[in-house]
Amino acid sequence: MLLVATLASAADWPCWRGPAGNDTTTEASGWPRQNWPGDPVWTMEAGEGASSPIVAGGRVYVMGWRNGSDSIYALDAATGKELWRQSYTCPEYSRFHLGDEEWYHGISSTPSYDAATGYLFSLSLDGDLCCWNAKAGGKSVWRMNLHDTYKVPQRPDIGGGHANHGYSTAPMVVGNWLLVEVGAPEGNLMAFDKRTGQRLWVSECKDATGQTGGASLMTVSGIPCVAVFTISHLAVVRLDRGHEGQTLADYPFATQNGQNTVTPAVAGDKVILSSGLDMEKTVCLQVTTAGITKLWEGRATTRVCVPIVHKGRIYMAYESLKCVDLATGKTMWTAGSFGEDASCLLTRDEKLIVFGKRKLALVDIAGEAADSYHELALKTNVGAAHSWPHVTLAEGRLFVKDDTGKLMCFVVGK
């Protein structure tokens, strides 16, 4: 049984980290262009939260929290016109929140669009897992609350105290499954029938959630797997028929407060884990059917930006943009100033679009330009607050959102 993520067209950005699940796109950056990326052609206010926008079939789907409710919006990508909106009651913070309110508020998880069904899947910070029919005005198809259904408790203190920012991991469509990091006592990862919400299997790993932005698909010796960064481990979970949910390999990695925030980055049989919190390290791991081997450990880190792997190098933005050698972990260069809230994506013409500290930059990494920092364009005073949501590029349009919910659309395509 071949399992692949069900994605929309190549020009879309239908889920967390885009069409290939690695923050890369087949779209060009739009460079050269005078005053790249120009001014926004439209803006809207979606409500608070770090949820990132996604794009599918000429529509932008974006979520936010306001006045006791989460809302999910379907917008016309070209004009920003609201096509439909659905809302449900939800608290601003998780039911088990332990402070840290200055760092998060409102929905954190990014929704996922399934082209095969036209369904949209969302997960609130309080555990509301919802399936919406995007082609029928967002009509509810099925929903459940993970805390209530699976008795998910407060995350444990794994040493040194902890924080709980609620559910942040994006639901992932894989074939007919919807994979969700639930963090329940009976299993960390669960697979649901995407059409009905019926649970199909539960992972052997029983860790609490790590509260990353999402999981990552990978293949190990021909075995389809998903890499999940839990509260205390990297768990590589099998997806092949007859072995669904079994742990192929795991590796201990935990921050002092249990906030394993950064999605694991996959490059073939390698996984890059990073934490800019109290661990302040990045590790490169090789995964085989015999287990996991650490290849190197480095000090260049990231806080929310997921590392992007391209032509033997790793790029990640945290305070500055950093370039790290994939083979050795050596930092090749670090430059720019983007704050702790930065994210980036890679375009077809080998440009990095970086957003952080209200700065939107275009950086060239093609050919010899990869050997040092080559900033082509910089736009300042973008948005109004932290830029925890990640940037999105689809259909020639660049979508940028801050955590107050201000969504901006720039046209960069030709």
C-alpha positions as CSV (number, residue, x, y, z in Angstrom):
1,M,0.0,0.0,0.0
2,L,1.6,3.3,-1.1
3,L,0.8,6.2,1.2
4,V,1.4,9.7,0.1
5,A,0.2,13.0,1.4
6,T,-2.9,14.2,-0.5
7,L,-2.1,17.6,-1.8
8,A,-3.7,20.1,-4.1
9,S,-2.0,21.4,-7.4
10,A,1.7,22.2,-7.4
11,A,0.9,25.9,-7.4
12,D,-1.0,25.6,-4.2
13,W,0.2,25.7,-0.6
14,P,-2.5,23.4,0.9
15,C,-0.9,22.5,4.3
16,W,1.7,23.2,6.9
17,R,5.1,23.7,5.1
18,G,3.6,23.7,1.7
19,P,3.0,21.2,-1.2
20,A,6.1,19.1,-0.5
21,G,6.0,19.5,3.3
22,N,9.5,21.1,3.3
23,D,8.9,24.8,2.9
24,T,9.8,24.8,-0.8
25,T,7.7,25.7,-3.8
26,T,7.9,25.3,-7.6
27,E,6.9,29.0,-7.8
28,A,9.4,31.7,-8.6
29,S,10.2,34.6,-6.2
30,G,9.2,37.4,-8.6
31,W,12.8,38.7,-8.7
32,P,13.9,41.0,-10.3
33,R,11.3,43.5,-9.6
34,Q,11.5,47.1,-8.5
35,N,10.6,47.5,-4.8
36,W,10.0,43.8,-4.3
37,P,7.5,42.7,-3.1
38,G,5.7,46.0,-3.5
39,D,2.7,47.0,-1.3
40,P,-0.1,44.7,-0.3
41,V,-2.9,44.4,-2.8
42,W,-5.3,43.6,0.0
43,T,-5.3,43.0,3.8
44,M,-7.8,41.5,6.2
45,E,-8.1,40.9,10.0
46,A,-8.5,37.2,10.8
47,G,-8.2,37.3,14.6
48,E,-5.4,36.4,17.0
49,G,-3.1,33.4,16.7
50,A,0.0,31.8,15.1
51,S,-2.0,29.7,12.6
52,S,-0.5,30.1,9.1
53,P,-2.5,30.7,6.0
54,I,-2.9,28.0,3.3
55,V,-3.9,28.3,-0.4
56,A,-5.8,25.9,-2.6
57,G,-7.8,26.3,-5.8
58,G,-7.7,30.1,-5.8
59,R,-8.8,30.4,-2.2
60,V,-6.9,31.4,1.0
61,Y,-7.9,29.7,4.2
62,V,-7.0,31.4,7.4
63,M,-7.9,31.1,11.0
64,G,-8.0,33.4,14.1
65,W,-9.5,33.9,17.5
66,R,-11.7,36.8,18.6
67,N,-14.1,37.3,21.5
68,G,-14.3,33.7,22.7
69,S,-14.4,32.1,19.3
70,D,-12.2,30.6,16.6
71,S,-13.1,31.4,13.1
72,I,-12.0,29.9,9.8
73,Y,-12.3,32.0,6.7
74,A,-12.3,31.2,3.0
75,L,-11.1,34.2,1.0
76,D,-10.7,34.8,-2.7
77,A,-7.0,34.8,-3.2
78,A,-7.0,37.6,-5.8
79,T,-9.2,40.1,-4.0
80,G,-9.4,39.0,-0.3
81,K,-13.2,38.9,-0.6
82,E,-14.7,36.6,2.1
83,L,-16.4,33.6,0.5
84,W,-17.5,32.0,3.7
85,R,-16.8,31.9,7.4
86,Q,-17.4,29.3,10.2
87,S,-16.9,29.9,13.9
88,Y,-17.0,27.9,17.1
89,T,-16.5,28.7,20.8
90,C,-13.0,28.3,22.1
91,P,-10.8,29.7,24.9
92,E,-8.0,32.1,24.1
93,Y,-5.5,29.8,26.0
94,S,-5.4,26.1,26.5
95,R,-7.4,24.5,29.3
96,F,-4.1,23.5,31.0
97,H,-2.1,26.7,30.3
98,L,0.6,27.4,32.8
99,G,1.5,31.1,32.1
100,D,3.5,32.1,29.0
101,E,0.4,34.1,27.8
102,E,2.7,36.7,26.4
103,W,4.0,34.1,23.9
104,Y,0.8,32.7,22.5
105,H,-2.9,33.5,22.3
106,G,-5.6,32.1,20.0
107,I,-5.2,29.3,17.5
108,S,-1.7,28.0,16.7
109,S,-2.3,25.0,14.4
110,T,-2.4,25.5,10.6
111,P,-5.3,23.9,8.8
112,S,-4.9,21.3,6.0
113,Y,-6.8,21.1,2.7
114,D,-7.5,17.8,1.0
115,A,-8.0,18.1,-2.8
116,A,-9.5,14.6,-3.1
117,T,-12.5,15.5,-0.9
118,G,-12.6,19.2,-0.8
119,Y,-12.5,18.9,3.0
120,L,-10.6,21.3,5.3
121,F,-9.2,20.0,8.6
122,S,-8.5,22.3,11.6
123,L,-7.3,21.8,15.2
124,S,-8.0,24.4,17.9
125,L,-5.6,25.0,20.8
126,D,-8.1,23.4,23.1
127,G,-8.3,20.2,21.0
128,D,-11.3,20.8,18.7
129,L,-10.6,18.6,15.7
130,C,-12.9,19.7,12.9
131,C,-13.6,18.7,9.3
132,W,-15.2,21.3,7.1
133,N,-16.6,21.0,3.6
134,A,-14.8,23.8,1.8
135,K,-16.8,23.4,-1.3
136,A,-20.1,23.7,0.5
137,G,-19.7,27.0,2.4
138,G,-17.6,25.3,5.2
139,K,-20.4,23.1,6.3
140,S,-19.3,20.9,9.3
141,V,-18.7,17.3,8.2
142,W,-17.5,15.9,11.6
143,R,-15.8,17.1,14.7
144,M,-14.6,16.0,18.2
145,N,-12.7,17.4,21.1
146,L,-9.5,15.5,21.7
147,H,-9.3,16.3,25.4
148,D,-12.8,15.1,26.0
149,T,-12.8,12.1,23.7
150,Y,-9.4,10.7,24.7
151,K,-9.0,12.0,28.2
152,V,-5.8,13.9,27.4
153,P,-4.4,15.3,30.7
154,Q,-2.0,18.1,31.5
155,R,1.4,17.4,29.9
156,P,3.9,16.0,32.5
157,D,6.8,17.9,34.1
158,I,9.8,16.2,32.5
159,G,12.3,18.0,34.7
160,G,12.8,21.7,35.3
161,G,9.2,22.8,34.9
162,H,7.2,23.0,31.7
163,A,4.8,25.1,29.7
164,N,1.6,24.1,27.9
165,H,0.6,26.2,24.9
166,G,-2.2,23.8,23.9
167,Y,-2.5,22.0,20.5
168,S,-0.3,23.5,17.8
169,T,0.4,20.6,15.4
170,A,-1.2,20.7,12.0
171,P,-3.4,17.8,11.1
172,M,-1.8,15.8,8.2
173,V,-3.7,14.1,5.3
174,V,-2.0,10.9,4.2
175,G,-4.1,8.9,1.7
176,N,-7.4,8.2,3.4
177,W,-6.0,9.0,6.9
178,L,-5.9,12.2,8.9
179,L,-2.9,12.0,11.2
180,V,-3.0,14.0,14.4
181,E,-0.6,14.2,17.3
182,V,-3.1,13.7,20.2
183,G,-0.7,13.0,23.1
184,A,-3.2,10.8,24.9
185,P,-2.3,8.1,27.5
186,E,-3.1,5.4,24.9
187,G,-1.0,6.9,22.2
188,N,0.8,10.0,21.0
189,L,-0.2,9.8,17.3
190,M,-3.7,8.7,16.0
191,A,-5.0,8.1,12.5
192,F,-8.6,8.9,11.7
193,D,-10.7,8.2,8.6
194,K,-10.6,11.6,6.9
195,R,-14.2,11.3,5.7
196,T,-15.9,10.1,8.9
197,G,-13.5,10.9,11.8
198,Q,-13.5,7.2,12.9
199,R,-10.3,6.3,14.6
200,L,-8.3,3.7,12.7
201,W,-5.1,3.2,14.7
202,V,-3.0,4.5,17.6
203,S,0.8,4.7,17.8
204,E,2.9,2.6,20.1
205,C,4.6,5.8,21.3
206,K,2.6,7.2,24.2
207,D,4.4,10.5,24.8
208,A,2.6,13.8,25.4
209,T,2.7,16.3,22.6
210,G,5.8,18.2,21.8
211,Q,3.7,21.2,20.5
212,T,5.5,21.6,17.2
213,G,3.9,23.1,14.0
214,G,3.6,19.6,12.5
215,A,5.0,16.2,11.7
216,S,7.1,15.3,8.7
217,L,6.8,12.3,6.3
218,M,9.9,10.3,5.5
219,T,10.9,7.0,4.0
220,V,13.4,4.6,5.7
221,S,14.7,1.7,3.7
222,G,11.6,1.8,1.6
223,I,9.3,2.0,4.6
224,P,6.9,4.9,4.7
225,C,7.1,6.7,8.1
226,V,6.2,9.9,9.8
227,A,8.6,11.8,12.1
228,V,6.9,13.2,15.2
229,F,8.7,15.5,17.7
230,T,7.0,14.6,21.0
231,I,7.6,16.2,24.4
232,S,10.7,14.1,24.9
233,H,11.6,12.2,21.8
234,L,11.8,12.1,18.0
235,A,9.5,9.2,17.2
236,V,9.7,7.7,13.7
237,V,6.4,5.9,13.3
238,R,5.6,3.3,10.6
239,L,2.8,3.8,8.1
240,D,3.0,0.6,6.1
241,R,0.2,-1.9,6.0
242,G,0.2,-4.3,9.0
243,H,2.7,-2.1,10.9
244,E,0.7,1.1,11.3
245,G,1.6,3.1,14.4
246,Q,4.7,0.9,15.3
247,T,7.8,2.8,16.3
248,L,10.6,2.2,13.8
249,A,13.1,4.2,15.8
250,D,13.2,6.9,18.5
251,Y,15.7,9.4,19.9
252,P,15.6,11.3,23.2
253,F,15.4,15.1,22.8
254,A,13.7,17.4,25.3
255,T,13.9,21.0,26.3
256,Q,13.8,21.9,30.0
257,N,10.2,23.1,29.8
258,G,9.0,20.5,27.4
259,Q,8.6,22.9,24.4
260,N,9.9,20.9,21.4
261,T,8.6,23.6,19.1
262,V,10.4,23.2,15.8
263,T,9.0,20.7,13.2
264,P,11.6,18.0,12.4
265,A,13.2,18.6,9.0
266,V,13.8,15.6,6.8
267,A,16.4,15.1,4.2
268,G,16.3,11.5,2.8
269,D,17.1,9.3,5.8
270,K,18.3,12.2,7.9
271,V,16.3,14.3,10.4
272,I,17.4,17.7,11.7
273,L,16.1,18.6,15.2
274,S,16.7,22.1,16.6
275,S,15.8,24.1,19.7
276,G,16.6,27.7,20.4
277,L,15.2,27.5,23.9
278,D,17.2,26.2,26.8
279,M,18.7,23.3,24.8
280,E,20.3,25.7,22.3
281,K,21.5,23.0,19.9
282,T,20.8,21.4,16.6
283,V,21.4,17.7,15.9
284,C,21.5,15.8,12.6
285,L,20.3,12.2,13.0
286,Q,20.5,9.3,10.6
287,V,17.5,6.9,10.7
288,T,17.8,3.3,9.7
289,T,15.7,0.2,10.6
290,A,18.4,-0.6,13.2
291,G,17.9,2.7,15.0
292,I,19.0,6.3,15.1
293,T,22.6,7.6,15.0
294,K,23.6,11.2,15.8
295,L,25.9,12.4,13.0
296,W,26.7,15.8,14.5
297,E,25.6,18.4,17.0
298,G,25.9,22.2,16.4
299,R,25.2,25.5,18.2
300,A,23.4,27.3,15.3
301,T,19.7,27.0,16.3
302,T,16.2,28.1,15.5
303,R,13.2,28.8,17.6
304,V,10.1,28.5,15.3
305,C,11.6,28.5,11.8
306,V,11.8,24.9,10.4
307,P,15.2,24.2,8.9
308,I,15.2,24.1,5.0
309,V,17.6,21.6,3.4
310,H,18.9,22.6,-0.1
311,K,22.0,21.3,-2.0
312,G,23.8,20.1,1.0
313,R,23.1,23.0,3.2
314,I,20.7,23.9,6.0
315,Y,19.0,27.3,6.2
316,M,17.2,28.6,9.3
317,A,16.2,32.0,10.6
318,Y,16.4,32.8,14.3
319,E,17.7,36.3,15.2
320,S,19.8,36.0,12.0
321,L,19.6,33.9,8.9
322,K,22.1,30.9,9.2
323,C,23.6,28.6,6.7
324,V,24.9,25.3,8.0
325,D,26.7,22.5,6.2
326,L,24.5,19.4,6.2
327,A,27.4,17.0,6.3
328,T,29.3,18.4,9.2
329,G,27.1,20.9,11.1
330,K,29.6,23.7,10.6
331,T,28.1,27.1,10.4
332,M,29.0,28.6,7.0
333,W,27.7,32.0,7.6
334,T,25.1,34.0,9.6
335,A,23.8,37.4,8.8
336,G,20.8,39.7,8.8
337,S,18.5,40.6,11.7
338,F,15.1,38.8,11.9
339,G,14.2,38.2,15.5
340,E,13.1,35.1,17.3
341,D,9.8,34.9,15.4
342,A,11.3,34.3,11.9
343,S,10.3,31.8,9.2
344,C,11.4,31.3,5.6
345,L,10.6,29.4,2.4
346,L,12.6,28.5,-0.7
347,T,11.5,29.4,-4.2
348,R,12.1,27.7,-7.6
349,D,14.7,30.3,-8.5
350,E,16.7,29.5,-5.3
351,K,15.7,32.5,-3.3
352,L,14.8,32.5,0.4
353,I,11.9,34.6,1.5
354,V,12.5,35.4,5.1
355,F,9.9,37.1,7.5
356,G,10.7,38.1,11.1
357,K,10.8,41.1,13.4
358,R,8.4,42.8,10.9
359,K,11.0,42.5,8.1
360,L,10.4,40.8,4.8
361,A,13.6,39.9,3.0
362,L,14.6,38.2,-0.3
363,V,17.9,36.4,-0.1
364,D,19.8,34.8,-3.0
365,I,21.3,31.3,-2.4
366,A,21.8,30.3,-6.1
367,G,25.2,29.2,-7.2
368,E,28.1,31.1,-5.6
369,A,25.6,33.3,-3.8
370,A,25.1,30.4,-1.4
371,D,28.7,31.0,0.0
372,S,27.7,34.2,1.8
373,Y,24.6,36.4,2.6
374,H,23.2,38.1,-0.5
375,E,20.2,40.2,0.4
376,L,18.3,41.3,-2.7
377,A,15.4,43.2,-1.2
378,L,14.2,44.2,2.3
379,K,10.8,45.6,3.3
380,T,10.4,46.8,6.9
381,N,7.5,47.6,9.2
382,V,5.5,44.7,7.7
383,G,2.5,43.8,10.0
384,A,2.0,45.0,13.5
385,A,3.3,42.3,15.9
386,H,5.1,39.0,16.2
387,S,5.3,37.0,13.0
388,W,4.9,33.5,14.5
389,P,2.7,32.5,11.5
390,H,4.9,31.3,8.6
391,V,4.9,32.9,5.1
392,T,3.1,31.3,2.2
393,L,3.7,31.6,-1.5
394,A,1.1,30.3,-4.0
395,E,-0.3,31.3,-7.4
396,G,2.1,34.2,-7.7
397,R,0.9,35.7,-4.4
398,L,2.9,36.0,-1.1
399,F,0.8,35.8,2.0
400,V,2.2,37.2,5.2
401,K,0.3,37.2,8.6
402,D,1.2,38.4,12.1
403,D,-0.1,37.0,15.3
404,T,-2.7,39.7,15.8
405,G,-4.3,38.3,12.7
406,K,-3.4,40.9,10.1
407,L,-3.1,39.0,6.7
408,M,-1.4,40.8,3.8
409,C,-1.3,39.7,0.2
410,F,1.6,40.7,-2.1
411,V,1.6,40.0,-5.8
412,V,5.1,38.8,-6.8
413,G,4.3,36.5,-9.7
414,K,4.8,37.6,-13.3
